Each structure stands twice: as structure tokens, then as C-alpha cells.
Amino acid sequence: MTPPPSSSADDELVRDLVLRAATGTLDALSVLTAERDDAGEIVDFRMRFTNDAAAEVTGILPADALGRGVSELFPQRAAWLVALWASAIRSGEPLIEEIELRRSGGPPLWIRQQIVPLGDAVAITSHDITARKVAEQELRHRATHDPLTDLPNRTLAEERIARVVARGETLVMFADLDHFKSVNDQLGHVAGDELLVQAARRLRSCLRNEDLVARFGGDEFLVCISDPATVDDATSVATKVLDAMRYPFHLAGRSVTTTVSIGVARGRAGDDPAQLIRQADAAAYRSKRTGRNTWSLYDETDRRIQRMEEAEDDSLSRALLDGTVQHRLVPSLRLSDGSVHSAVLRPSWPHPLLGVRDVVDYAASAPVPERIGGLDRTAALIDPGLLGDVIAGLPSGAFLRIPLYGGPPEAELLRALEHLLVRVGADPHRVSLDLDPVALTSSGGPVREVLLDLASTGIGVVLRGLGDPNRWEVDPLQINLRAVEITEAHEAAGAAPRHRDAVVAGVVATAGRLGVDTLVASVESAEVLASMTELGVTAAGGPVTPATTPWSDIVERHRQGRTGT
């Protein structure tokens, strides 16, 4: 069926209506014709029609655009646009593409083009999607950058280091702020955050724009340099960073001096980037052990220590997977009369070379947070009957401490422990959670709610170190002697005992003002035990304070009770 013939007047009317519609539509519409060279290849497109809506998108008025080529209108993207539109003409199929255009004197413009081939021309409908693209870029930035310092985060840092290492020699530097926890404890987390921001700026100022500076986590920063001259001379960049950090920081109206401990690892093309980061971290740990405010280059000593730590981590991973983590009852005795003050259920596991390993030993080395969290979760899996026997077996007045070592606890874990204790049916006043202060200061709403619920039932809190004890009715305050910072400089000067005792005396004085007990863990000699007694410590635990009721006896009685033997 053929269409009815039309008069020239009808054709003119249709063309007029189409032109008016194209001009008045809210869509940005342009029509461009192809220009070819002598070989028939499309080399440019010339603007034949564009409406006011297109001018709003591109910023080019129709009068200024008509008759001009793409090479004049968009010189920075002309070759790409010509190739794109030419491909639509060759295929005869419409295309949809998102394009970034840069306008003279203005910000980048993102448009979504629908490209329809019309013989040797293209009709293009454009939509401004700049707002959406900006939002997407902001989301990507947030996912890959630290919100506090705006430096690349750990994820992005690892990706970039992998690309750099694949190309050639690399210098990876791990920088750990010294005494950051003290700033947080004394001046508050706002001041601690400001210290991190200022430290990030100083670190960035020491390096070139093309060098990677990232916040790896907490008070740790990561640097990656690929400049061959710097790789060969790590001393220069490490010294520059050390010097930059020595100047006072101005925080919360006070002048605060801190330093940084640095570890450096050299990498070659093809090295494992994750291993290089671990090597730099190990070297930084050695810098901390040797007095801080210095730098160390990863060497064979670090390699041996690292292998031992990896072996320990492997043994713990297997124990968590196989369910072979056990809990030992470790008592603390009152120094006044030798009676049991409290006892802690401490997770341990078998090591193929070192025998039984303990969570305290593991936490004091280079713990993997996920493994520590896994150990914490095993506490909720203890047999309720055995736990009841343990609590019942403690002397009158003594209580059981259930330690959590993984930082801020999970609300689900706290609820699981609450349910376990309900099943046991024990007096809640004979049970306490053994927590780090960060668990009380950094926990979110759900965790705080569970902690308050547990406290309302009578379950206590034992705090490892200082935090906000009045708020949580903490009793006692606890200090682990293995965690007291004794540097090689202290030991060389013979000042280690004086430094240790000064730290303990401070905790005893604070506990006295609060009216709570003090508990010292990891007492490993009779001399240290005597010092703790002289300092007024309430109770102590460790190898020199043997259990009055051995854990093995309680386990055996529980086994006999269940089997009827």
C-alpha cells in the first residue's frame, strides 16, 4: 500500500512543524553532517542544526555553532567524537555513550548522547548528567580515601603499590606515630584526630606529588616511592620525615611533641606487594622496640621474626578452624593474704614447635585483628556446665573474668555471652567482662546498649588500662606488665624497673581516687611481685601466682559429673 500523494505545500508544512518541534523541544538536539577526505574517510562533522536546549548543555549558542566543525567546537575531544559518530554511520545502528567535554573557562561537562545515524549525518540527543557523574565520583572517592585525612585508604594504597611494584624497583615505607594513644587518652579523640590530620600534611609535604602517601589504619601511614634515586638512598627520605615530625603540634590549645617510628622495605619488579608492606611494618616495629623516633631497613633479623609470627598466626588459624582452642583458668591472688581475688579464662591453642600458646603472647607480638576476634568468639562456645563448675569452684568472694582482646566488641558476641551466662545460672556478680578502654569509648550504639544491659544485671567490667571507669562502675583497674613500654634505652640505662614501677604507681593512685582495686597481670618473678606489693597493688597474676584450684581439676570433675564416673 503506497502513501497518498502529498503536495509541496504539505511537505513545507511538515518540514516547518518538524523544525519548530526540534527547536522548541526540551531535549538538546543537534544534527551534524560528515565531511570526508579524498580517500572517503570521515575526518570531521559539521553542525547543520542545533537548538536552544543544546546550547544550555554545551554552552555554545546556536548562532556560534552552525556551520562549524567539531574540530573547532570541541578541539580537545574532536578526534574521539569523530571516530565515535563515524562508527555509528558505518554500522547504521544507534549508539548511546557518556562523554566528558571540557568547556573553555568552565568545569568539565558530562553528557549522555543518543546518536542516531541518518545516512551521512548523525542526529544527537544530549542530556546533561554532570550532577550524577559528580555524585558517582564522590562515592568512589569516599570508598578509596580516608575520610579524616583525605589520603588514599588501605584498599587503594595496596592497589597502587601493586601497580608500582609490577613496573620496577620500589621503596615502601611504614610510618607509625609514637605515643598516639597517650594523646587520645590525655586530650581526647578530637585532638587525636587533629594530630592525624596535621601529621598527614607533614608527611605529604616531605614527598613528591607522584609518590603515594596513604593512611593505612589507626596511627599508621604508608608511603610508596618509585624514583630510582630515592630507592637507592632511603636514608634521605626517612630522615626528612623524622625531622618534619619533631616540631610541636598545636592541639586543643596545647603544644604537643610527638615522633614517628619508620620501617623501610626495598622491592624489585615482580615482588609480592603485600609482602613488602609486611616487611616495612616489621621494620617499623623494630624501630619502636629500639627507642622510637628512628627508622630501620628490613633485614634478616626482621625476616626471622616475621617467619616466627607467621608460623604463630598459622597455628592459631588452624586451631580456630579445627576447634582446638582451649580455655585456661589463670588466677590472680590478693597480695595481702594470698587468697584468690579473681580468675581469668584465657584462650590458648597448640603450636607445633612452641607448645601451648596463649592469647597474651600472641597479642604482644603482631596480632591479626581477625584472629583476635576469632579467639574472642570462642568464649561464647564454652560448655555451660563446665563454666558453671568453674564459677562454683572459685573461693568465696572471688569472681571470674571473661576477657575480650579484639578491641571494640561485637554486639552479637556480647549477646551470645549474655545468653551463655543465663544458661549457666550463675550469680552475675561473680562474673566480669575483661575489656580494653577502647571497647567503652569507641563502641557504637548497639554495643553500648548491650554493655549497659549486662551491667544492669550485675555483671562487672574489668578495665585493662585507663578510660572512663566511673561511667561503667569498673572494678578493678588492670595493667599488663608485658604491655608496659620498656625500650632498649631504658634497659641500657638500667631504668626499666623504675619506669615499670612508675607506670604501676600511677594506676594505683588513680584506682585509689576511684575507690577500686588494682590488678597486675604477667608477674613473672618474685622480685617483681615484691615490687607490686610495695606499690600497694591489690592483686597480681602470672607464673609466680599458682592456681589454688587447678583448671585441670575442674575440667576433670566436670567430665566425671557428665559421665557418672
VENCORRA-V377437 format. One record per backbone hydrogen bond with DSSP energy under -0.5 kcal/mol. CO is the residue of the C=O (numbers start at 1). NH is the residue of the N-H. Records with the same first field share a line. If there is no record, write none. Layout:
CO: NH / NH
This chain:
7: 11
8: 12
9: 13
10: 14
11: 15
12: 16
13: 17
14: 18
15: 19
16: 20
17: 21
18: 22
19: 23
20: 24
21: 25
23: 52
27: 29
28: 126
29: 51
30: 124
31: 48 / 49
32: 122
33: 46
35: 43 / 44
37: 40
41: 37
44: 35
45: 70
46: 33
47: 67
49: 31
51: 55
52: 56
53: 57
54: 58
55: 59
59: 61
61: 64 / 65
62: 66
65: 68
68: 47
69: 72 / 73
70: 74
74: 77 / 78
77: 81
78: 82
79: 83
80: 84
81: 85
82: 86
83: 87
84: 88
85: 89
86: 90
87: 91
88: 92
95: 115
97: 99 / 113
99: 101 / 111
101: 103 / 109
103: 106
107: 103
109: 101 / 111
110: 129 / 130
111: 99 / 113
112: 127
113: 97 / 115
114: 116 / 125
115: 95 / 117
116: 123
118: 120 / 121
120: 34
121: 118
122: 32 / 124
123: 116 / 125
124: 30 / 126
125: 114
126: 28
127: 112 / 129
129: 133
130: 134
131: 135
132: 136
133: 137
134: 138
135: 139
136: 140
137: 141
138: 142
139: 143
140: 144
141: 144 / 145
144: 153
146: 150
151: 146
152: 215
153: 157
154: 158
155: 159
156: 160
157: 161
158: 162
159: 163
160: 164
161: 165
162: 166
163: 167
164: 167 / 168
165: 270
170: 172 / 267
171: 225
172: 265
173: 175 / 223
174: 176 / 263
175: 221
176: 261
177: 180
179: 183
180: 184
181: 185
182: 186
183: 187 / 188
184: 188
188: 192
189: 193
190: 194
191: 195
192: 196
193: 197
194: 198
195: 199
196: 200
197: 201
198: 202
199: 203
200: 204
201: 205
202: 206
203: 206
204: 207
208: 211
212: 224
213: 152
214: 216 / 222
217: 220
219: 177
220: 216 / 217
221: 175
222: 214
223: 173
224: 212
225: 171
227: 231
228: 232
229: 233
233: 236 / 237
234: 238
235: 239
236: 240
237: 241
238: 242
239: 243
240: 244
241: 245
242: 246
243: 246 / 247
244: 247
245: 258
249: 251 / 256
251: 254
254: 251 / 256
256: 249 / 258
259: 178
261: 176
262: 296
263: 174
264: 298
265: 172
267: 170
268: 271
271: 273
272: 276
273: 277
274: 278
275: 279
276: 280
277: 281
278: 282
279: 283
280: 284
281: 285
282: 286
283: 287
284: 288
285: 289
286: 290
287: 292
288: 291
289: 488
294: 262
296: 264
299: 303
300: 304
301: 305
302: 306
303: 307
304: 308
305: 309
306: 310
307: 311
308: 312
309: 313
310: 314
311: 315
312: 316
313: 317
314: 318
315: 319
316: 320
317: 321
318: 322
319: 323 / 324 / 325
326: 348
328: 330 / 346
329: 331
330: 344
331: 542
332: 341 / 342
333: 540
334: 338
339: 334
341: 399
342: 332
343: 401
344: 330 / 346
345: 347 / 403
346: 328
347: 359
348: 326
349: 357
351: 355
355: 351
357: 349
358: 362
359: 363
360: 364
362: 365
367: 369
368: 371 / 372
369: 373
370: 374
371: 375
372: 376
373: 377
374: 378
375: 378 / 379
376: 379
377: 380
378: 381
379: 382
383: 387
384: 388
385: 389
386: 390
387: 391
388: 392
389: 393
390: 394
391: 394
395: 398
399: 343
400: 432
401: 345 / 403
402: 434
410: 414
411: 415
412: 416
413: 417
414: 418
415: 419
416: 420
417: 421
418: 422
419: 423
420: 424
421: 425 / 426
427: 430
428: 431
430: 400
431: 460
432: 402
433: 435 / 462
434: 404
435: 464
436: 439 / 440
437: 440 / 441
438: 442
444: 448
445: 449
446: 450
447: 451
448: 452
449: 453
450: 454
451: 455
452: 456
453: 457
454: 457 / 459
455: 458
460: 433
461: 463 / 475
462: 435 / 464
463: 465 / 478
464: 437
468: 471 / 472
469: 472 / 473 / 474
470: 473
473: 461
476: 463
477: 519
478: 465
479: 481 / 521
480: 483 / 484
481: 484
484: 486
485: 487
487: 491
488: 492
489: 493
490: 495 / 496
491: 494
495: 499
496: 500
497: 501
498: 502
499: 503
500: 504
501: 505
502: 506
503: 507
504: 508
505: 509
506: 510
507: 511
508: 512
509: 513
510: 514
511: 515 / 516
517: 477
518: 538 / 539
519: 479 / 521
520: 541
521: 481
522: 524
523: 544
525: 529
526: 530
527: 531
528: 532
529: 533
530: 534
531: 535
532: 537
533: 536
538: 335 / 336
539: 520
540: 333
541: 523
542: 545
550: 553 / 554
551: 555
552: 556
553: 557
554: 558
555: 559
556: 560
557: 561
558: 562
559: 563
560: 564 / 565
